[in-house]
Amino acid sequence: MVVVLAAPLALSAGCWWGGDGVDVTVRGDFGKVPEVEFPKGGPGDSLAVETLREGKGPAARKGDLVVADYVGYRWSEDGRKLLASSYQKGQPGAFPTGQLVPGLVKAFEGARAGARVVARIPPEDGFGAEGDPKHQVGADDTLVYVLDVRAVYPRSAGPHGQRQAPLDDPGLPKVADAPAGRAPVVTMPRSGPPKGLQVRALVRGDGPAVRKGQLLVLQYAGYFWRNGQVFDSSWSKAGPRAVPIGTGQVMKGWDRGLVGQRVGSRVLLVVPPSLGYGKKGLAQAGIKGDDTLVFVVDLLGVN
């Protein structure tokens, strides 16, 4: 793990000690709500990261997606306050490490599944001089996170399971693999789009079935039926994403088409407008109200 510190940290029996004399004490088992005790006064002005429990498996790198349970506090001379807790929400957080504040990027760097990491993040490594009013973080607030890492999904993660026979339906798109790190190549048929939702497993995964209400980690690309162009792709952006599935927080076509599929699968979805963005479309993505959308989705994991 690469750690940037103003002074060394010493670790003792489940506690995190700041080398500048400011200490935060963390107690409790991995995966359960941690007890966090703050000293009197304000925080130090340096970034500090410590691993209280080592994990196993691949180490997280910038650009990977980390799924973790967490508590997050703000801390200043005026006191401290719990801002967020995945334990209260009942679902872990998904952290795309290419899109986090610098202090969290450094906190996750090198972390492995099963690790408990504590980070003290001063404003310059957090939200900066303006803070983040939306999340109740002021300009002088230091952030403190306790992070229990459940899983790490690298940018290169893809399907695993039994590859199915190529689709022989002339009314459905053809899907061809692309080089690692790129969206699959999809060729649209010359016919008009089907009226209903179409779901086909291109790779049948060897993992558990996706259940309603789970946090689903995936790679995906979306294409217009009308011209085959890509309008969105995790491969060309921040890497794997995570979405709550089956609960109405994504388009109906995804909820209906992905629940019940197995982890490890690569799935082709053809989504009619009524199960996509409806008659209004989505102008910022160039999606019209009558657009049929095609998705290739790799189901990487559930949490």
ZIUR-V676334 format. One record per helix or strand of 3 or more residues. SS is the DSSP state (alpha for helix, beta for strand). FROM is the first residue (numbers start at 1). TO is the last residue. If there is no record, write none. Layout:
BEGIN
[[SS:FROM:TO] [SS:FROM:TO]]
END
This chain:
BEGIN
[[beta:10:12] [beta:15:17] [beta:23:27] [beta:35:38] [beta:48:53] [beta:65:76] [beta:79:85] [alpha:86:89] [beta:93:96] [alpha:97:99] [alpha:102:108] [beta:116:121] [alpha:123:125] [alpha:128:130] [alpha:133:135] [beta:142:153] [beta:161:163] [beta:174:176] [beta:185:187] [beta:198:205] [beta:215:224] [beta:230:233] [beta:241:244] [alpha:252:258] [beta:266:271] [alpha:273:275] [alpha:283:285] [beta:293:302]]
END
